[in-house]
Amino acid sequence: MDLLNTLVDKGLRRELPTREEALAVLATSDDELLDVVAAAGKVRRHWFGRRVKLNYLVNLKSGLCPEDCSYCSQRLGSKAEILKYTWLKPDEASQAAAAGLAGGAKRVCLVASGRGPTDRDVDRVSETIKAIKDRSEDVEVCACLGLLSDGQAERLRDAGADAYNHNLNTSEGTYGDITTTHTYADRVDTVQKAHAAGLSACSGLIAGMGESDEDLVDVVYSLRELDPDSVPVNFLIPFEGTPLAKEWNLTPQRCLRILAMVRFVCPDVEVRIAGGREVHLRTMQPLALNLANSIFLGDYLTSEGQAGRADLEMIADAGFEVEGAGEVTLPEHRVSEGGGCGSHGAPAGCGSHEGGAGCGSHEGGGICGSASVPGAAAGSAPAAVPPGNEPRPDLVAVRRRGAGTDLAPNA
């Protein structure tokens, strides 16, 4: 298939595909799907071998968010029956993180619902980072706290944070259709603050809101221009009690095409399968490891994932290996160039810090980010979904264990 040969060649050279080529990946048939996975897998293995990085979420503060992101179980007005609690103490968060590290995670993602942190909140998180690193000095810590004010990124860096997550999630043109309490520009500003402070930027998308192929390509091209080190790909978890509870627009095959398109557009980036993989990829999850080199271990923010042991068995059975704490995730050229998403200063690099867009925060169940809604893109109809993709609310389980509870975590 000439398209796939071209995309593999470009991926190995870190060259940006054309928009037409990216759209063509999303338009491939089910008969071509294994060819698409194999082609994107060549690019993935070239830059990351067969390593899978494990990440572990700790929800520091759950629910009661004043923002109105339509997909989010923690949003203002959400009727989802999720856990609600205020800030965990540093030792509580450290204990929760330890469970993930014992399961093989090398990065802990500290997440808190809300518009953004106060200076006191930054102090709390700084204390938590210290508590976690006192237990395991080699662990990577990513903070995910919403919109940052001036100086807060630097304070988190000085406290030991390695990265900051603030997802893009949708195209600029559709952003206002999903959230009204903050703007796309607010999110751009926060990612730029993280970059400027020397934190590794993590910014991704949410698929499955009824968006068109054009919307998805817009998001991923904006992410390439934004230049994060890691791109989490979330698949909408349709929580009952949220405005998008009835949006069941994904099949396992479409999820794989989306992941392949992301890999081709950002070939040397840490592509992470984030929230919703169990709900939408289901038994096809092992195939997705040929496209993404990173996953979350165990549960998400407000929803339960599959058992941590099952994650580890899946990785081994699929012929992959868990990335060790002493291994460097990113390719050497990205580390030497400052750790950006592609190739700072090189032709056809991953983009510049000046462009692109930022995002909100949270990943997985109860993500704080954005995604387009059905019919939101002008002149572009939502992508057709093959028949037979019936809603599976039975796969959406509210988290009742781990952080904020008296029950052991899933890791």
Summary of the structure (lengths in Angstrom):
residues: 411
radius of gyration: 19.0
end to end distance: 40.8
largest distance: 55.9
contacts: 1594
relative contact order: 0.20
helix: 37%
strand: 12%
